[in-house]
């Protein structure tokens, strides 16, 4: 989804914009499915955490954003929190 946001260039490019909305629909659907089996607070925290990790990783991999050790450590902390929330729910 993040790649589509960047590629749509402010919703001025048709196909990346269509992809953005398609990814958004799929993302919300998957969140709703997760909320059937785990508490919504946990599902939403996991959803946003994984989105943040995905955005940071894509930025570093494809958009030449700096990948410092501290940034990678922060991503690992987010992933640890997501795993912890899932294990506790």
PDB file of N, CA, C and O in Angstrom, chain B, residues numbered from 101:
ATOM      1  N   UNK B 101       0.821  -1.179   0.000  1.00  0.00           N
ATOM      2  CA  UNK B 101       0.000   0.000   0.000  1.00  0.00           C
ATOM      3  C   UNK B 101       0.876   1.257   0.000  1.00  0.00           C
ATOM      4  O   UNK B 101       0.585   2.222  -0.707  1.00  0.00           O
ATOM      5  N   UNK B 102       1.932   1.240   0.786  1.00  0.00           N
ATOM      6  CA  UNK B 102       2.817   2.393   0.879  1.00  0.00           C
ATOM      7  C   UNK B 102       3.465   2.684  -0.467  1.00  0.00           C
ATOM      8  O   UNK B 102       3.597   3.846  -0.854  1.00  0.00           O
ATOM      9  N   UNK B 103       3.869   1.644  -1.179  1.00  0.00           N
ATOM     10  CA  UNK B 103       4.472   1.838  -2.493  1.00  0.00           C
ATOM     11  C   UNK B 103       3.474   2.496  -3.447  1.00  0.00           C
ATOM     12  O   UNK B 103       3.857   3.328  -4.269  1.00  0.00           O
ATOM     13  N   UNK B 104       2.217   2.132  -3.343  1.00  0.00           N
ATOM     14  CA  UNK B 104       1.181   2.737  -4.190  1.00  0.00           C
ATOM     15  C   UNK B 104       0.975   4.209  -3.847  1.00  0.00           C
ATOM     16  O   UNK B 104       0.737   5.027  -4.735  1.00  0.00           O
ATOM     17  N   UNK B 105       1.064   4.549  -2.566  1.00  0.00           N
ATOM     18  CA  UNK B 105       0.913   5.954  -2.166  1.00  0.00           C
ATOM     19  C   UNK B 105       2.000   6.788  -2.825  1.00  0.00           C
ATOM     20  O   UNK B 105       1.723   7.843  -3.393  1.00  0.00           O
ATOM     21  N   UNK B 106       3.229   6.316  -2.747  1.00  0.00           N
ATOM     22  CA  UNK B 106       4.357   7.033  -3.340  1.00  0.00           C
ATOM     23  C   UNK B 106       4.205   7.100  -4.858  1.00  0.00           C
ATOM     24  O   UNK B 106       4.386   8.160  -5.457  1.00  0.00           O
ATOM     25  N   UNK B 107       3.875   5.976  -5.472  1.00  0.00           N
ATOM     26  CA  UNK B 107       3.790   5.906  -6.934  1.00  0.00           C
ATOM     27  C   UNK B 107       2.612   6.700  -7.497  1.00  0.00           C
ATOM     28  O   UNK B 107       2.657   7.127  -8.651  1.00  0.00           O
ATOM     29  N   UNK B 108       1.563   6.904  -6.707  1.00  0.00           N
ATOM     30  CA  UNK B 108       0.389   7.625  -7.222  1.00  0.00           C
ATOM     31  C   UNK B 108       0.657   9.115  -7.400  1.00  0.00           C
ATOM     32  O   UNK B 108      -0.102   9.813  -8.072  1.00  0.00           O
ATOM     33  N   UNK B 109       1.747   9.603  -6.790  1.00  0.00           N
ATOM     34  CA  UNK B 109       2.143  11.009  -6.889  1.00  0.00           C
ATOM     35  C   UNK B 109       0.960  11.939  -6.600  1.00  0.00           C
ATOM     36  O   UNK B 109       0.573  12.770  -7.421  1.00  0.00           O
ATOM     37  N   UNK B 110       0.405  11.761  -5.400  1.00  0.00           N
ATOM     38  CA  UNK B 110      -0.717  12.618  -4.984  1.00  0.00           C
ATOM     39  C   UNK B 110      -2.012  12.313  -5.725  1.00  0.00           C
ATOM     40  O   UNK B 110      -2.812  13.212  -5.981  1.00  0.00           O
ATOM     41  N   UNK B 111      -2.212  11.075  -6.062  1.00  0.00           N
ATOM     42  CA  UNK B 111      -3.389  10.578  -6.765  1.00  0.00           C
ATOM     43  C   UNK B 111      -3.487  11.116  -8.183  1.00  0.00           C
ATOM     44  O   UNK B 111      -4.584  11.240  -8.727  1.00  0.00           O
ATOM     45  N   UNK B 112      -2.356  11.432  -8.781  1.00  0.00           N
ATOM     46  CA  UNK B 112      -2.359  11.940 -10.149  1.00  0.00           C
ATOM     47  C   UNK B 112      -2.072  10.847 -11.175  1.00  0.00           C
ATOM     48  O   UNK B 112      -2.262  11.060 -12.373  1.00  0.00           O
ATOM     49  N   UNK B 113      -1.624   9.700 -10.728  1.00  0.00           N
ATOM     50  CA  UNK B 113      -1.366   8.563 -11.624  1.00  0.00           C
ATOM     51  C   UNK B 113      -2.466   7.527 -11.419  1.00  0.00           C
ATOM     52  O   UNK B 113      -2.701   7.084 -10.294  1.00  0.00           O
ATOM     53  N   UNK B 114      -3.140   7.139 -12.501  1.00  0.00           N
ATOM     54  CA  UNK B 114      -4.337   6.287 -12.395  1.00  0.00           C
ATOM     55  C   UNK B 114      -4.068   4.933 -11.758  1.00  0.00           C
ATOM     56  O   UNK B 114      -4.673   4.610 -10.735  1.00  0.00           O
ATOM     57  N   UNK B 115      -3.177   4.133 -12.334  1.00  0.00           N
ATOM     58  CA  UNK B 115      -3.045   2.750 -11.873  1.00  0.00           C
ATOM     59  C   UNK B 115      -2.470   2.624 -10.468  1.00  0.00           C
ATOM     60  O   UNK B 115      -2.941   1.780  -9.706  1.00  0.00           O
ATOM     61  N   UNK B 116      -1.484   3.416 -10.092  1.00  0.00           N
ATOM     62  CA  UNK B 116      -1.063   3.357  -8.692  1.00  0.00           C
ATOM     63  C   UNK B 116      -2.181   3.782  -7.729  1.00  0.00           C
ATOM     64  O   UNK B 116      -2.274   3.255  -6.621  1.00  0.00           O
ATOM     65  N   UNK B 117      -3.021   4.725  -8.145  1.00  0.00           N
ATOM     66  CA  UNK B 117      -4.146   5.144  -7.305  1.00  0.00           C
ATOM     67  C   UNK B 117      -5.163   4.019  -7.180  1.00  0.00           C
ATOM     68  O   UNK B 117      -5.679   3.766  -6.092  1.00  0.00           O
ATOM     69  N   UNK B 118      -5.451   3.344  -8.285  1.00  0.00           N
ATOM     70  CA  UNK B 118      -6.354   2.189  -8.242  1.00  0.00           C
ATOM     71  C   UNK B 118      -5.766   1.111  -7.334  1.00  0.00           C
ATOM     72  O   UNK B 118      -6.480   0.512  -6.530  1.00  0.00           O
ATOM     73  N   UNK B 119      -4.460   0.866  -7.466  1.00  0.00           N
ATOM     74  CA  UNK B 119      -3.791  -0.111  -6.602  1.00  0.00           C
ATOM     75  C   UNK B 119      -3.864   0.279  -5.143  1.00  0.00           C
ATOM     76  O   UNK B 119      -4.034  -0.577  -4.275  1.00  0.00           O
ATOM     77  N   UNK B 120      -3.736   1.560  -4.867  1.00  0.00           N
ATOM     78  CA  UNK B 120      -3.828   2.065  -3.497  1.00  0.00           C
ATOM     79  C   UNK B 120      -5.185   1.746  -2.895  1.00  0.00           C
ATOM     80  O   UNK B 120      -5.261   1.232  -1.779  1.00  0.00           O
ATOM     81  N   UNK B 121      -6.245   2.041  -3.610  1.00  0.00           N
ATOM     82  CA  UNK B 121      -7.583   1.761  -3.087  1.00  0.00           C
ATOM     83  C   UNK B 121      -7.841   0.261  -2.988  1.00  0.00           C
ATOM     84  O   UNK B 121      -8.501  -0.193  -2.053  1.00  0.00           O
ATOM     85  N   UNK B 122      -7.328  -0.508  -3.941  1.00  0.00           N
ATOM     86  CA  UNK B 122      -7.471  -1.962  -3.871  1.00  0.00           C
ATOM     87  C   UNK B 122      -6.758  -2.533  -2.648  1.00  0.00           C
ATOM     88  O   UNK B 122      -7.305  -3.378  -1.939  1.00  0.00           O
ATOM     89  N   UNK B 123      -5.549  -2.072  -2.411  1.00  0.00           N
ATOM     90  CA  UNK B 123      -4.796  -2.522  -1.239  1.00  0.00           C
ATOM     91  C   UNK B 123      -5.497  -2.102   0.049  1.00  0.00           C
ATOM     92  O   UNK B 123      -5.508  -2.849   1.028  1.00  0.00           O
ATOM     93  N   UNK B 124      -6.076  -0.910   0.046  1.00  0.00           N
ATOM     94  CA  UNK B 124      -6.796  -0.433   1.225  1.00  0.00           C
ATOM     95  C   UNK B 124      -7.985  -1.317   1.559  1.00  0.00           C
ATOM     96  O   UNK B 124      -8.212  -1.651   2.721  1.00  0.00           O
ATOM     97  N   UNK B 125      -8.743  -1.695   0.537  1.00  0.00           N
ATOM     98  CA  UNK B 125      -9.915  -2.563   0.747  1.00  0.00           C
ATOM     99  C   UNK B 125      -9.474  -3.922   1.285  1.00  0.00           C
ATOM    100  O   UNK B 125     -10.058  -4.439   2.236  1.00  0.00           O
ATOM    101  N   UNK B 126      -8.444  -4.492   0.675  1.00  0.00           N
ATOM    102  CA  UNK B 126      -7.941  -5.793   1.132  1.00  0.00           C
ATOM    103  C   UNK B 126      -7.418  -5.690   2.560  1.00  0.00           C
ATOM    104  O   UNK B 126      -7.651  -6.584   3.374  1.00  0.00           O
ATOM    105  N   UNK B 127      -6.723  -4.618   2.862  1.00  0.00           N
ATOM    106  CA  UNK B 127      -6.159  -4.418   4.193  1.00  0.00           C
ATOM    107  C   UNK B 127      -7.252  -4.339   5.263  1.00  0.00           C
ATOM    108  O   UNK B 127      -7.150  -4.984   6.307  1.00  0.00           O
ATOM    109  N   UNK B 128      -8.278  -3.561   5.006  1.00  0.00           N
ATOM    110  CA  UNK B 128      -9.383  -3.440   5.961  1.00  0.00           C
ATOM    111  C   UNK B 128     -10.129  -4.772   6.096  1.00  0.00           C
ATOM    112  O   UNK B 128     -10.546  -5.144   7.193  1.00  0.00           O
ATOM    113  N   UNK B 129     -10.291  -5.475   4.995  1.00  0.00           N
ATOM    114  CA  UNK B 129     -10.940  -6.789   5.057  1.00  0.00           C
ATOM    115  C   UNK B 129     -10.136  -7.743   5.947  1.00  0.00           C
ATOM    116  O   UNK B 129     -10.702  -8.432   6.795  1.00  0.00           O
ATOM    117  N   UNK B 130      -8.819  -7.777   5.750  1.00  0.00           N
ATOM    118  CA  UNK B 130      -7.989  -8.669   6.564  1.00  0.00           C
ATOM    119  C   UNK B 130      -8.017  -8.271   8.039  1.00  0.00           C
ATOM    120  O   UNK B 130      -8.009  -9.137   8.914  1.00  0.00           O
ATOM    121  N   UNK B 131      -8.050  -6.965   8.321  1.00  0.00           N
ATOM    122  CA  UNK B 131      -8.185  -6.514   9.709  1.00  0.00           C
ATOM    123  C   UNK B 131      -9.498  -7.005  10.299  1.00  0.00           C
ATOM    124  O   UNK B 131      -9.530  -7.461  11.441  1.00  0.00           O
ATOM    125  N   UNK B 132     -10.579  -6.917   9.536  1.00  0.00           N
ATOM    126  CA  UNK B 132     -11.881  -7.366  10.042  1.00  0.00           C
ATOM    127  C   UNK B 132     -11.891  -8.872  10.298  1.00  0.00           C
ATOM    128  O   UNK B 132     -12.539  -9.341  11.235  1.00  0.00           O
ATOM    129  N   UNK B 133     -11.177  -9.625   9.471  1.00  0.00           N
ATOM    130  CA  UNK B 133     -11.092 -11.070   9.691  1.00  0.00           C
ATOM    131  C   UNK B 133     -10.290 -11.385  10.946  1.00  0.00           C
ATOM    132  O   UNK B 133     -10.659 -12.275  11.712  1.00  0.00           O
ATOM    133  N   UNK B 134      -9.202 -10.664  11.160  1.00  0.00           N
ATOM    134  CA  UNK B 134      -8.394 -10.871  12.366  1.00  0.00           C
ATOM    135  C   UNK B 134      -9.199 -10.536  13.618  1.00  0.00           C
ATOM    136  O   UNK B 134      -9.064 -11.198  14.647  1.00  0.00           O
ATOM    137  N   UNK B 135     -10.036  -9.503  13.523  1.00  0.00           N
ATOM    138  CA  UNK B 135     -10.822  -9.073  14.684  1.00  0.00           C
ATOM    139  C   UNK B 135     -11.888 -10.091  15.080  1.00  0.00           C
ATOM    140  O   UNK B 135     -12.473  -9.981  16.157  1.00  0.00           O
ATOM    141  N   UNK B 136     -12.143 -11.067  14.238  1.00  0.00           N
ATOM    142  CA  UNK B 136     -13.090 -12.132  14.584  1.00  0.00           C
ATOM    143  C   UNK B 136     -12.514 -13.070  15.639  1.00  0.00           C
ATOM    144  O   UNK B 136     -13.257 -13.676  16.411  1.00  0.00           O
ATOM    145  N   UNK B 137     -11.173 -13.189  15.669  1.00  0.00           N
ATOM    146  CA  UNK B 137     -10.563 -14.170  16.563  1.00  0.00           C
ATOM    147  C   UNK B 137      -9.696 -13.573  17.659  1.00  0.00           C
ATOM    148  O   UNK B 137      -9.375 -14.256  18.631  1.00  0.00           O
ATOM    149  N   UNK B 138      -9.312 -12.307  17.519  1.00  0.00           N
ATOM    150  CA  UNK B 138      -8.528 -11.642  18.568  1.00  0.00           C
ATOM    151  C   UNK B 138      -9.178 -10.301  18.883  1.00  0.00           C
ATOM    152  O   UNK B 138      -9.904  -9.764  18.047  1.00  0.00           O
ATOM    153  N   UNK B 139      -8.938  -9.757  20.053  1.00  0.00           N
ATOM    154  CA  UNK B 139      -9.556  -8.476  20.417  1.00  0.00           C
ATOM    155  C   UNK B 139      -9.192  -7.375  19.405  1.00  0.00           C
ATOM    156  O   UNK B 139      -8.083  -7.354  18.871  1.00  0.00           O
ATOM    157  N   UNK B 140     -10.139  -6.466  19.152  1.00  0.00           N
ATOM    158  CA  UNK B 140      -9.925  -5.423  18.154  1.00  0.00           C
ATOM    159  C   UNK B 140      -8.726  -4.548  18.515  1.00  0.00           C
ATOM    160  O   UNK B 140      -8.006  -4.096  17.625  1.00  0.00           O
ATOM    161  N   UNK B 141      -8.502  -4.302  19.813  1.00  0.00           N
ATOM    162  CA  UNK B 141      -7.353  -3.475  20.193  1.00  0.00           C
ATOM    163  C   UNK B 141      -6.046  -4.147  19.788  1.00  0.00           C
ATOM    164  O   UNK B 141      -5.120  -3.483  19.322  1.00  0.00           O
ATOM    165  N   UNK B 142      -5.973  -5.443  19.964  1.00  0.00           N
ATOM    166  CA  UNK B 142      -4.781  -6.188  19.577  1.00  0.00           C
ATOM    167  C   UNK B 142      -4.665  -6.250  18.056  1.00  0.00           C
ATOM    168  O   UNK B 142      -3.584  -6.040  17.505  1.00  0.00           O
ATOM    169  N   UNK B 143      -5.766  -6.536  17.383  1.00  0.00           N
ATOM    170  CA  UNK B 143      -5.755  -6.616  15.917  1.00  0.00           C
ATOM    171  C   UNK B 143      -5.310  -5.294  15.305  1.00  0.00           C
ATOM    172  O   UNK B 143      -4.499  -5.277  14.379  1.00  0.00           O
ATOM    173  N   UNK B 144      -5.839  -4.191  15.820  1.00  0.00           N
ATOM    174  CA  UNK B 144      -5.492  -2.880  15.269  1.00  0.00           C
ATOM    175  C   UNK B 144      -4.040  -2.526  15.553  1.00  0.00           C
ATOM    176  O   UNK B 144      -3.358  -1.971  14.691  1.00  0.00           O
ATOM    177  N   UNK B 145      -3.559  -2.840  16.752  1.00  0.00           N
ATOM    178  CA  UNK B 145      -2.165  -2.567  17.088  1.00  0.00           C
ATOM    179  C   UNK B 145      -1.225  -3.365  16.188  1.00  0.00           C
ATOM    180  O   UNK B 145      -0.213  -2.838  15.725  1.00  0.00           O
ATOM    181  N   UNK B 146      -1.548  -4.616  15.943  1.00  0.00           N
ATOM    182  CA  UNK B 146      -0.742  -5.450  15.058  1.00  0.00           C
ATOM    183  C   UNK B 146      -0.792  -4.896  13.635  1.00  0.00           C
ATOM    184  O   UNK B 146       0.236  -4.811  12.963  1.00  0.00           O
ATOM    185  N   UNK B 147      -1.975  -4.524  13.182  1.00  0.00           N
ATOM    186  CA  UNK B 147      -2.180  -3.989  11.840  1.00  0.00           C
ATOM    187  C   UNK B 147      -1.348  -2.726  11.618  1.00  0.00           C
ATOM    188  O   UNK B 147      -0.665  -2.599  10.602  1.00  0.00           O
ATOM    189  N   UNK B 148      -1.409  -1.802  12.564  1.00  0.00           N
ATOM    190  CA  UNK B 148      -0.653  -0.561  12.418  1.00  0.00           C
ATOM    191  C   UNK B 148       0.849  -0.797  12.579  1.00  0.00           C
ATOM    192  O   UNK B 148       1.654  -0.184  11.878  1.00  0.00           O
ATOM    193  N   UNK B 149       1.222  -1.679  13.497  1.00  0.00           N
ATOM    194  CA  UNK B 149       2.640  -1.981  13.696  1.00  0.00           C
ATOM    195  C   UNK B 149       3.272  -2.595  12.464  1.00  0.00           C
ATOM    196  O   UNK B 149       4.360  -2.195  12.050  1.00  0.00           O
ATOM    197  N   UNK B 150       2.588  -3.569  11.878  1.00  0.00           N
ATOM    198  CA  UNK B 150       3.117  -4.196  10.673  1.00  0.00           C
ATOM    199  C   UNK B 150       3.126  -3.212   9.507  1.00  0.00           C
ATOM    200  O   UNK B 150       4.013  -3.270   8.655  1.00  0.00           O
ATOM    201  N   UNK B 151       2.152  -2.315   9.463  1.00  0.00           N
ATOM    202  CA  UNK B 151       2.156  -1.281   8.430  1.00  0.00           C
ATOM    203  C   UNK B 151       3.346  -0.352   8.573  1.00  0.00           C
ATOM    204  O   UNK B 151       3.976   0.017   7.582  1.00  0.00           O
ATOM    205  N   UNK B 152       3.652   0.023   9.801  1.00  0.00           N
ATOM    206  CA  UNK B 152       4.799   0.901  10.052  1.00  0.00           C
ATOM    207  C   UNK B 152       6.111   0.211   9.681  1.00  0.00           C
ATOM    208  O   UNK B 152       6.990   0.816   9.069  1.00  0.00           O
ATOM    209  N   UNK B 153       6.229  -1.052  10.057  1.00  0.00           N
ATOM    210  CA  UNK B 153       7.434  -1.820   9.720  1.00  0.00           C
ATOM    211  C   UNK B 153       7.554  -1.956   8.199  1.00  0.00           C
ATOM    212  O   UNK B 153       8.636  -1.784   7.636  1.00  0.00           O
ATOM    213  N   UNK B 154       6.443  -2.262   7.548  1.00  0.00           N
ATOM    214  CA  UNK B 154       6.456  -2.391   6.087  1.00  0.00           C
ATOM    215  C   UNK B 154       6.846  -1.093   5.404  1.00  0.00           C
ATOM    216  O   UNK B 154       7.637  -1.093   4.461  1.00  0.00           O
ATOM    217  N   UNK B 155       6.287   0.018   5.882  1.00  0.00           N
ATOM    218  CA  UNK B 155       6.598   1.319   5.279  1.00  0.00           C
ATOM    219  C   UNK B 155       8.076   1.664   5.466  1.00  0.00           C
ATOM    220  O   UNK B 155       8.729   2.126   4.529  1.00  0.00           O
ATOM    221  N   UNK B 156       8.596   1.446   6.651  1.00  0.00           N
ATOM    222  CA  UNK B 156      10.007   1.755   6.915  1.00  0.00           C
ATOM    223  C   UNK B 156      10.926   0.871   6.085  1.00  0.00           C
ATOM    224  O   UNK B 156      11.925   1.340   5.539  1.00  0.00           O
ATOM    225  N   UNK B 157      10.586  -0.402   5.992  1.00  0.00           N
ATOM    226  CA  UNK B 157      11.402  -1.342   5.232  1.00  0.00           C
ATOM    227  C   UNK B 157      11.375  -1.015   3.743  1.00  0.00           C
ATOM    228  O   UNK B 157      12.419  -1.018   3.090  1.00  0.00           O
ATOM    229  N   UNK B 158      10.191  -0.735   3.202  1.00  0.00           N
ATOM    230  CA  UNK B 158      10.099  -0.359   1.786  1.00  0.00           C
ATOM    231  C   UNK B 158      10.851   0.934   1.502  1.00  0.00           C
ATOM    232  O   UNK B 158      11.502   1.073   0.466  1.00  0.00           O
ATOM    233  N   UNK B 159      10.752   1.876   2.432  1.00  0.00           N
ATOM    234  CA  UNK B 159      11.474   3.131   2.257  1.00  0.00           C
ATOM    235  C   UNK B 159      12.969   2.921   2.169  1.00  0.00           C
ATOM    236  O   UNK B 159      13.644   3.527   1.337  1.00  0.00           O
ATOM    237  N   UNK B 160      13.481   2.064   3.024  1.00  0.00           N
ATOM    238  CA  UNK B 160      14.912   1.792   3.008  1.00  0.00           C
ATOM    239  C   UNK B 160      15.317   0.985   1.771  1.00  0.00           C
ATOM    240  O   UNK B 160      16.372   1.227   1.185  1.00  0.00           O
ATOM    241  N   UNK B 161      14.472   0.022   1.378  1.00  0.00           N
ATOM    242  CA  UNK B 161      14.820  -0.874   0.283  1.00  0.00           C
ATOM    243  C   UNK B 161      14.668  -0.227  -1.097  1.00  0.00           C
ATOM    244  O   UNK B 161      15.479  -0.473  -1.990  1.00  0.00           O
ATOM    245  N   UNK B 162      13.627   0.601  -1.273  1.00  0.00           N
ATOM    246  CA  UNK B 162      13.325   1.083  -2.616  1.00  0.00           C
ATOM    247  C   UNK B 162      13.405   2.596  -2.808  1.00  0.00           C
ATOM    248  O   UNK B 162      13.454   3.066  -3.944  1.00  0.00           O
ATOM    249  N   UNK B 163      13.418   3.361  -1.728  1.00  0.00           N
ATOM    250  CA  UNK B 163      13.383   4.814  -1.864  1.00  0.00           C
ATOM    251  C   UNK B 163      14.602   5.499  -1.251  1.00  0.00           C
ATOM    252  O   UNK B 163      14.565   6.690  -0.940  1.00  0.00           O
ATOM    253  N   UNK B 164      15.663   4.750  -1.086  1.00  0.00           N
ATOM    254  CA  UNK B 164      16.950   5.283  -0.629  1.00  0.00           C
ATOM    255  C   UNK B 164      16.871   6.033   0.697  1.00  0.00           C
ATOM    256  O   UNK B 164      17.627   6.979   0.922  1.00  0.00           O
ATOM    257  N   UNK B 165      15.966   5.619   1.568  1.00  0.00           N
ATOM    258  CA  UNK B 165      15.926   6.205   2.906  1.00  0.00           C
ATOM    259  C   UNK B 165      17.051   5.594   3.731  1.00  0.00           C
ATOM    260  O   UNK B 165      17.364   4.415   3.570  1.00  0.00           O
ATOM    261  N   UNK B 166      17.659   6.376   4.608  1.00  0.00           N
ATOM    262  CA  UNK B 166      18.792   5.844   5.377  1.00  0.00           C
ATOM    263  C   UNK B 166      18.385   4.677   6.276  1.00  0.00           C
ATOM    264  O   UNK B 166      17.307   4.673   6.869  1.00  0.00           O
ATOM    265  N   UNK B 167      19.274   3.689   6.361  1.00  0.00           N
ATOM    266  CA  UNK B 167      19.028   2.495   7.171  1.00  0.00           C
ATOM    267  C   UNK B 167      20.069   2.427   8.277  1.00  0.00           C
ATOM    268  O   UNK B 167      21.020   1.651   8.194  1.00  0.00           O
ATOM    269  N   UNK B 168      19.890   3.231   9.298  1.00  0.00           N
ATOM    270  CA  UNK B 168      20.840   3.224  10.406  1.00  0.00           C
ATOM    271  C   UNK B 168      20.564   2.056  11.347  1.00  0.00           C
ATOM    272  O   UNK B 168      19.483   1.468  11.330  1.00  0.00           O
ATOM    273  N   UNK B 169      21.548   1.736  12.154  1.00  0.00           N
ATOM    274  CA  UNK B 169      21.379   0.659  13.130  1.00  0.00           C
ATOM    275  C   UNK B 169      20.256   0.988  14.110  1.00  0.00           C
ATOM    276  O   UNK B 169      19.505   0.100  14.511  1.00  0.00           O
ATOM    277  N   UNK B 170      20.137   2.247  14.494  1.00  0.00           N
ATOM    278  CA  UNK B 170      19.083   2.647  15.420  1.00  0.00           C
ATOM    279  C   UNK B 170      17.698   2.476  14.794  1.00  0.00           C
ATOM    280  O   UNK B 170      16.756   2.065  15.471  1.00  0.00           O
ATOM    281  N   UNK B 171      17.579   2.785  13.522  1.00  0.00           N
ATOM    282  CA  UNK B 171      16.307   2.610  12.821  1.00  0.00           C
ATOM    283  C   UNK B 171      15.928   1.125  12.768  1.00  0.00           C
ATOM    284  O   UNK B 171      14.776   0.763  13.010  1.00  0.00           O
ATOM    285  N   UNK B 172      16.887   0.288  12.455  1.00  0.00           N
ATOM    286  CA  UNK B 172      16.640  -1.157  12.417  1.00  0.00           C
ATOM    287  C   UNK B 172      16.271  -1.670  13.804  1.00  0.00           C
ATOM    288  O   UNK B 172      15.401  -2.532  13.934  1.00  0.00           O
ATOM    289  N   UNK B 173      16.920  -1.153  14.836  1.00  0.00           N
ATOM    290  CA  UNK B 173      16.586  -1.540  16.211  1.00  0.00           C
ATOM    291  C   UNK B 173      15.144  -1.150  16.544  1.00  0.00           C
ATOM    292  O   UNK B 173      14.421  -1.927  17.167  1.00  0.00           O
ATOM    293  N   UNK B 174      14.734   0.025  16.141  1.00  0.00           N
ATOM    294  CA  UNK B 174      13.355   0.470  16.389  1.00  0.00           C
ATOM    295  C   UNK B 174      12.345  -0.431  15.662  1.00  0.00           C
ATOM    296  O   UNK B 174      11.294  -0.762  16.210  1.00  0.00           O
ATOM    297  N   UNK B 175      12.673  -0.819  14.435  1.00  0.00           N
ATOM    298  CA  UNK B 175      11.808  -1.744  13.693  1.00  0.00           C
ATOM    299  C   UNK B 175      11.718  -3.071  14.437  1.00  0.00           C
ATOM    300  O   UNK B 175      10.638  -3.652  14.539  1.00  0.00           O
ATOM    301  N   UNK B 176      12.839  -3.551  14.953  1.00  0.00           N
ATOM    302  CA  UNK B 176      12.842  -4.803  15.717  1.00  0.00           C
ATOM    303  C   UNK B 176      11.984  -4.664  16.977  1.00  0.00           C
ATOM    304  O   UNK B 176      11.293  -5.607  17.362  1.00  0.00           O
ATOM    305  N   UNK B 177      12.025  -3.508  17.613  1.00  0.00           N
ATOM    306  CA  UNK B 177      11.188  -3.277  18.809  1.00  0.00           C
ATOM    307  C   UNK B 177       9.707  -3.322  18.458  1.00  0.00           C
ATOM    308  O   UNK B 177       8.904  -3.885  19.203  1.00  0.00           O
ATOM    309  N   UNK B 178       9.348  -2.731  17.329  1.00  0.00           N
ATOM    310  CA  UNK B 178       7.950  -2.775  16.889  1.00  0.00           C
ATOM    311  C   UNK B 178       7.535  -4.217  16.640  1.00  0.00           C
ATOM    312  O   UNK B 178       6.470  -4.650  17.081  1.00  0.00           O
ATOM    313  N   UNK B 179       8.377  -4.957  15.933  1.00  0.00           N
ATOM    314  CA  UNK B 179       8.058  -6.370  15.675  1.00  0.00           C
ATOM    315  C   UNK B 179       7.940  -7.164  16.973  1.00  0.00           C
ATOM    316  O   UNK B 179       7.061  -8.016  17.104  1.00  0.00           O
ATOM    317  N   UNK B 180       8.819  -6.886  17.928  1.00  0.00           N
ATOM    318  CA  UNK B 180       8.730  -7.553  19.229  1.00  0.00           C
ATOM    319  C   UNK B 180       7.430  -7.226  19.935  1.00  0.00           C
ATOM    320  O   UNK B 180       6.823  -8.101  20.553  1.00  0.00           O
ATOM    321  N   UNK B 181       6.996  -5.988  19.854  1.00  0.00           N
ATOM    322  CA  UNK B 181       5.722  -5.599  20.449  1.00  0.00           C
ATOM    323  C   UNK B 181       4.543  -6.275  19.783  1.00  0.00           C
ATOM    324  O   UNK B 181       3.599  -6.689  20.455  1.00  0.00           O
ATOM    325  N   UNK B 182       4.589  -6.390  18.474  1.00  0.00           N
ATOM    326  CA  UNK B 182       3.513  -7.068  17.722  1.00  0.00           C
ATOM    327  C   UNK B 182       3.437  -8.531  18.129  1.00  0.00           C
ATOM    328  O   UNK B 182       2.351  -9.052  18.382  1.00  0.00           O
ATOM    329  N   UNK B 183       4.581  -9.191  18.192  1.00  0.00           N
ATOM    330  CA  UNK B 183       4.598 -10.598  18.617  1.00  0.00           C
ATOM    331  C   UNK B 183       4.103 -10.730  20.035  1.00  0.00           C
ATOM    332  O   UNK B 183       3.315 -11.625  20.339  1.00  0.00           O
ATOM    333  N   UNK B 184       4.560  -9.838  20.917  1.00  0.00           N
ATOM    334  CA  UNK B 184       4.100  -9.883  22.311  1.00  0.00           C
ATOM    335  C   UNK B 184       2.594  -9.705  22.438  1.00  0.00           C
ATOM    336  O   UNK B 184       1.948 -10.420  23.203  1.00  0.00           O
ATOM    337  N   UNK B 185       2.029  -8.756  21.693  1.00  0.00           N
ATOM    338  CA  UNK B 185       0.575  -8.557  21.740  1.00  0.00           C
ATOM    339  C   UNK B 185      -0.173  -9.802  21.282  1.00  0.00           C
ATOM    340  O   UNK B 185      -1.168 -10.199  21.888  1.00  0.00           O
ATOM    341  N   UNK B 186       0.315 -10.413  20.209  1.00  0.00           N
ATOM    342  CA  UNK B 186      -0.352 -11.617  19.707  1.00  0.00           C
ATOM    343  C   UNK B 186      -0.250 -12.752  20.713  1.00  0.00           C
ATOM    344  O   UNK B 186      -1.222 -13.477  20.929  1.00  0.00           O
ATOM    345  N   UNK B 187       0.907 -12.914  21.326  1.00  0.00           N
ATOM    346  CA  UNK B 187       1.066 -13.992  22.303  1.00  0.00           C
ATOM    347  C   UNK B 187       0.198 -13.796  23.538  1.00  0.00           C
ATOM    348  O   UNK B 187      -0.239 -14.770  24.150  1.00  0.00           O
ATOM    349  N   UNK B 188      -0.054 -12.550  23.907  1.00  0.00           N
ATOM    350  CA  UNK B 188      -0.844 -12.262  25.091  1.00  0.00           C
ATOM    351  C   UNK B 188      -2.353 -12.213  24.839  1.00  0.00           C
ATOM    352  O   UNK B 188      -3.135 -12.114  25.784  1.00  0.00           O
ATOM    353  N   UNK B 189      -2.755 -12.279  23.599  1.00  0.00           N
ATOM    354  CA  UNK B 189      -4.206 -12.182  23.329  1.00  0.00           C
ATOM    355  C   UNK B 189      -4.834 -13.550  23.176  1.00  0.00           C
ATOM    356  O   UNK B 189      -6.039 -13.654  22.947  1.00  0.00           O
TER     357      UNK B 189
END
